[in-house]
Amino acid sequence: MHTLQIELGARSYPIVIGHDLLTADNLLPNVTHQIMVVTNQTIAPLYLDKALAALSTRSVQHVILPDGEQHKSTQTLDLIYEALLTHRFDRGCTVLALGGGVIGDMAGFAAASYQRGVNFVQVPTTLLAQVDSSVGGKTAVNHPLGKNMIGAFHQPKAVFADMNVLQSLSDREFKAGLAEVIKYGFILDAEFFAWLEDNIEPLLARDSDAIAWAVRRSCEVKAAIVAADELEHGQRALLNFGHTFGHAIEAGMGYGVWLHGEAISAGMVMALDMSERTGRIGNNTVQRGVHLLERAGLPIAPPSSMTPEQMLSYMARDKKVSAGQLKLILARAIGETEVTTEFTEQELNATLGKFLG
């Protein structure tokens, strides 16, 4: 077991990484009041009973949501509010997210808004959620016109990343999580990127030591960024490398058609192309990135059915648009990225035309 600390003053909290955390009888040792476990139809048969047993000395209720990004909506969110109200949960309660990124985002937004804010704990069950969405306090639901456009910052009280649950993921879900792991090497850690190049096969084989290190290092990078820029006024935006393109793919294709990590993989390739096109990196750097994503079994191009005009329309609604100006995260090297508006419309159109022409 390894514990990292997100340093946010009074809102600081631990990320506990280990094995068999869901069967530990001391899960949430500091939580003694009402607990609402939020999970979905896929996770419930696998892990709900274990979580409830670990919380058996508390007053615990649960709600089971439909599974999939297409259900990350205000309509599904109402099911959580209804459960909290039906069981008369008060301001001292805790909402516990047991699931992947969709569950974490919705449970977190419910916790942020129920009675103007209650306690929140993350127990992520996918690789993507363990290394990315469970850490940092971003919560949201989707709208047909844009991903994660309705939400709030609401930090959890703790994150428990149980390595055992990753063995039950499908190959597709596991590979989608690797996209976010690879992202951390791109944005801030060239040494970690090189380690991933050397260890992608053990990761795909789900070697427990390789996975544990990848999760730990990813969380360390994100923890440092979140501690420095909790509300994404500067450096934290680097975590969105590839996401402006990727979120447009998710929205354009219909939520759930492409998994988040798959869309982000293609988005990172497009961001690398823009980085080269604007003179920030050379082709060798692009090829290193593309090759690693390809070896991980991830998409390296957006869906051919999307048009440049369609992608631009979704990109224009991106949260990083400010005063009508689109910002992109572009690479200057492996392990070095920047948030920038210094690119031309012609360069952006050329990248879109290359992949979607």
C-alpha positions in Angstrom: 0.0 0.0 0.0 1.2 3.5 -0.9 -0.4 6.8 0.1 0.1 10.1 -1.7 -1.2 13.4 -0.4 -2.9 16.1 -2.4 -1.8 19.3 -0.7 -4.6 21.8 -0.7 -4.5 23.2 2.7 -7.8 22.5 4.6 -9.0 20.5 1.6 -5.9 18.2 1.4 -6.7 14.4 1.1 -4.9 11.1 0.6 -4.8 8.9 -2.5 -4.4 5.3 -1.2 -3.0 2.9 -3.8 -2.9 -0.8 -3.0 -4.4 -4.3 -3.2 -7.6 -5.6 -1.5 -8.7 -2.1 -0.4 -12.4 -3.0 -1.1 -12.2 -5.9 1.4 -10.5 -4.0 4.1 -12.8 -3.6 7.2 -11.3 -0.1 7.8 -12.4 1.4 4.5 -13.2 5.0 5.2 -12.1 4.9 8.9 -12.9 8.6 9.5 -16.4 8.4 8.0 -19.0 7.5 10.6 -22.2 9.1 9.3 -24.6 8.3 6.5 -23.0 6.9 3.3 -24.6 6.7 -0.1 -22.7 4.4 -2.5 -23.2 5.3 -6.1 -22.4 2.7 -8.7 -23.6 1.3 -12.0 -25.2 -1.9 -13.4 -21.8 -3.3 -14.5 -19.8 -2.6 -11.3 -22.6 -3.6 -8.8 -22.5 -7.3 -9.4 -18.7 -7.3 -9.1 -17.9 -5.0 -6.2 -21.0 -3.6 -4.5 -21.3 -6.4 -1.9 -17.6 -6.0 -1.0 -17.9 -2.3 -0.5 -21.0 -2.6 1.6 -19.3 -5.3 3.8 -16.4 -2.9 4.3 -18.8 -0.2 5.4 -21.1 -2.5 7.4 -20.7 -0.6 10.7 -22.2 2.6 9.1 -25.6 3.7 7.9 -25.3 2.8 4.3 -27.6 3.0 1.3 -26.8 2.6 -2.4 -28.1 3.6 -5.8 -27.3 1.7 -9.1 -27.2 3.8 -12.3 -27.2 2.7 -15.9 -23.7 2.2 -17.3 -22.1 4.3 -20.1 -21.1 7.8 -21.0 -24.4 8.3 -22.8 -26.1 8.3 -19.3 -23.8 11.0 -17.9 -26.7 13.5 -17.9 -28.9 15.6 -15.6 -31.6 13.0 -16.0 -29.4 10.3 -14.5 -28.1 12.8 -11.8 -31.7 13.1 -10.5 -31.6 9.4 -9.5 -28.8 10.2 -7.0 -30.7 13.2 -5.6 -33.8 11.1 -5.3 -32.0 8.4 -3.3 -30.4 11.0 -1.0 -33.7 12.7 -0.4 -35.7 9.5 0.0 -33.4 8.2 2.7 -33.2 11.7 4.4 -29.5 12.1 4.1 -28.3 15.3 5.8 -25.4 17.7 5.4 -23.1 15.4 7.3 -23.5 12.5 4.8 -20.9 11.1 2.4 -21.4 10.2 -1.2 -19.1 7.4 -2.2 -18.4 6.8 -6.0 -17.8 3.2 -6.8 -17.0 3.0 -10.5 -15.2 4.6 -13.4 -15.0 8.2 -14.5 -18.7 8.6 -15.3 -19.8 7.4 -11.9 -17.1 9.6 -10.2 -18.1 12.7 -12.1 -21.8 12.3 -11.5 -21.5 11.3 -7.8 -19.1 14.1 -7.3 -21.4 16.7 -8.9 -24.3 15.3 -6.8 -22.1 15.7 -3.6 -21.1 19.3 -4.7 -24.7 20.4 -5.1 -26.7 18.3 -2.6 -27.6 20.7 0.2 -24.9 23.0 -1.2 -22.1 20.5 -0.7 -21.5 17.2 1.2 -18.6 14.8 1.7 -17.4 12.9 -1.3 -15.1 9.8 -1.5 -13.8 8.2 -4.7 -13.3 4.4 -5.1 -12.3 4.2 -8.8 -12.7 0.9 -10.6 -11.1 1.7 -14.0 -7.5 2.5 -14.9 -8.6 5.8 -16.4 -10.5 6.8 -13.3 -7.6 5.8 -11.0 -5.0 7.8 -12.8 -7.1 10.8 -13.9 -10.7 11.5 -13.2 -10.8 10.5 -9.5 -8.0 12.9 -8.6 -8.4 16.7 -8.6 -12.0 17.4 -7.8 -13.5 18.0 -11.2 -17.1 16.9 -11.3 -19.6 17.3 -14.1 -22.3 15.9 -16.4 -22.5 16.2 -20.2 -24.8 18.2 -22.4 -25.6 17.1 -26.0 -23.7 20.2 -27.2 -20.6 19.7 -25.1 -18.8 17.3 -22.7 -18.5 18.2 -19.0 -20.0 21.6 -19.5 -22.2 21.5 -16.4 -20.2 20.8 -13.2 -18.2 22.1 -10.2 -14.9 21.7 -8.5 -15.5 19.6 -5.4 -12.5 17.8 -3.8 -13.0 14.3 -2.4 -12.1 13.5 1.2 -10.1 10.5 0.0 -9.3 8.3 -3.1 -8.9 4.6 -2.8 -7.3 2.9 -5.8 -7.5 -0.9 -5.5 -5.2 -2.5 -8.0 -7.2 -5.8 -7.9 -10.2 -4.4 -9.6 -8.2 -3.6 -12.8 -8.0 -7.3 -13.6 -11.7 -7.4 -14.4 -11.6 -4.7 -17.0 -12.1 -5.5 -20.6 -9.1 -5.1 -22.9 -10.8 -2.1 -24.5 -11.4 -0.4 -21.2 -7.9 -1.1 -19.9 -6.3 0.3 -23.1 -8.4 3.4 -22.9 -7.0 4.0 -19.5 -3.5 3.7 -20.8 -4.1 6.8 -23.0 -4.3 9.0 -19.9 -1.2 7.3 -18.4 0.7 8.1 -21.6 -0.6 11.6 -21.4 1.3 12.3 -18.2 4.6 11.4 -19.9 3.8 13.7 -22.8 2.9 16.7 -20.7 5.5 16.7 -17.9 7.7 13.7 -17.5 10.0 12.6 -20.2 11.6 9.9 -18.0 8.1 8.4 -17.4 7.4 8.5 -21.1 10.6 6.5 -21.7 9.7 4.0 -19.0 6.3 3.5 -20.8 8.1 2.9 -24.1 10.2 0.2 -22.3 7.2 -1.3 -20.4 4.1 -1.1 -22.6 4.1 -4.9 -23.1 4.1 -5.7 -19.4 1.4 -3.1 -18.9 -0.8 -4.7 -21.6 -0.2 -8.1 -20.0 -1.4 -6.5 -16.7 1.7 -7.1 -14.8 0.8 -6.1 -11.2 4.1 -4.3 -10.5 4.1 -2.4 -13.8 0.5 -1.3 -13.3 1.1 -0.2 -9.7 4.0 2.0 -10.7 2.1 3.5 -13.7 -0.8 4.4 -11.4 1.4 5.8 -8.7 3.5 7.9 -11.1 0.5 9.2 -12.9 -1.1 10.2 -9.6 2.1 11.9 -8.4 2.2 14.0 -11.6 -1.4 15.0 -11.3 -1.2 15.6 -7.6 1.6 18.1 -8.1 -0.3 19.9 -10.8 -3.6 20.1 -8.9 -1.8 21.3 -5.7 -0.2 24.1 -7.8 -3.4 25.1 -9.7 -6.5 23.7 -8.1 -9.1 25.7 -10.2 -7.3 25.4 -13.6 -6.2 29.0 -14.0 -2.9 28.0 -15.5 -0.7 24.9 -15.3 -3.6 22.5 -14.7 -4.9 23.1 -18.2 -1.9 21.0 -19.4 -3.8 18.0 -18.2 -6.1 18.6 -21.1 -3.5 17.7 -23.7 -5.4 16.2 -26.6 -8.7 16.8 -24.9 -10.0 19.7 -27.1 -9.9 17.4 -30.1 -10.9 14.3 -28.1 -13.9 15.9 -26.5 -15.1 17.0 -29.9 -14.8 13.4 -31.1 -16.8 12.1 -28.1 -19.6 14.7 -28.6 -19.6 14.4 -32.4 -19.8 10.6 -32.5 -22.4 10.4 -29.6 -21.3 9.8 -26.0 -20.2 6.2 -25.5 -19.5 5.3 -29.1 -15.8 6.1 -28.6 -14.4 5.6 -25.1 -12.9 8.7 -23.5 -9.4 7.3 -23.6 -9.8 6.3 -27.3 -10.9 9.8 -28.2 -8.0 11.4 -26.2 -5.5 9.1 -27.9 -6.6 10.4 -31.3 -6.8 13.9 -29.9 -3.2 13.7 -28.7 -2.0 12.6 -32.2 -3.8 15.7 -33.6 -2.2 17.9 -31.0 1.2 16.5 -31.9 0.5 17.3 -35.6 -0.4 20.8 -34.6 2.8 21.1 -32.5 4.9 20.0 -35.5 3.0 22.2 -37.9 3.6 25.3 -35.7 7.3 24.6 -35.4 7.4 23.5 -31.8 8.6 19.9 -32.3 10.1 17.8 -35.0 8.7 14.7 -36.8 10.8 12.4 -34.7 9.0 13.5 -31.6 5.6 13.1 -33.3 6.6 9.6 -34.4 7.6 8.6 -30.8 4.2 9.6 -29.6 2.3 8.0 -32.3 4.3 4.7 -32.1 3.7 4.4 -28.3 -0.1 5.0 -28.7 -0.2 2.5 -31.5 1.7 -0.1 -29.5 -0.8 0.4 -26.7 -3.6 -0.6 -29.1 -5.1 2.9 -29.2 -6.6 4.9 -32.1 -4.1 7.3 -33.8 -6.7 9.1 -36.0 -10.2 10.5 -35.4 -13.3 8.7 -37.0 -13.4 9.3 -40.7 -17.1 10.0 -40.6 -16.4 13.4 -38.9 -15.9 16.5 -41.0 -13.6 19.4 -40.2 -16.6 21.7 -39.8 -18.3 19.3 -37.4 -15.2 19.1 -35.2 -14.7 22.8 -35.3 -18.2 23.4 -34.1 -17.7 21.3 -31.0 -14.2 22.7 -30.4 -15.7 26.2 -30.3 -17.7 25.2 -27.2 -14.6 23.9 -25.4 -14.2 25.2 -21.8 -10.8 26.6 -22.7 -12.3 29.1 -25.1 -11.9 32.6 -23.6 -13.2 35.8 -25.2 -14.0 33.8 -28.3 -10.4 32.6 -28.6 -9.6 28.9 -28.6 -6.6 27.7 -26.5 -4.8 24.5 -27.3 -2.2 22.5 -25.3 0.7 21.8 -27.6 4.0 20.0 -27.1 7.5 21.6 -27.2 9.1 18.3 -26.5 8.3 14.9 -24.8 7.6 16.0 -21.2 7.1 19.7 -22.0 3.8 21.3 -23.1 2.2 24.7 -23.1 -1.2 26.3 -23.2 -1.2 28.6 -26.2 -3.3 30.7 -28.6 -0.2 31.1 -30.8 -1.4 29.2 -33.9 -3.2 30.4 -37.0 -6.5 29.4 -38.3 -4.8 28.1 -41.4 -2.6 25.8 -39.3 -5.6 24.4 -37.4 -7.5 23.9 -40.6 -4.5 22.1 -42.1 -4.4 19.6 -39.2 -8.2 19.0 -39.4 -7.9 18.6 -43.1 -5.1 16.1 -42.8 -7.2 13.8 -40.5 -10.7 14.6 -41.6 -10.3 15.8 -45.2 
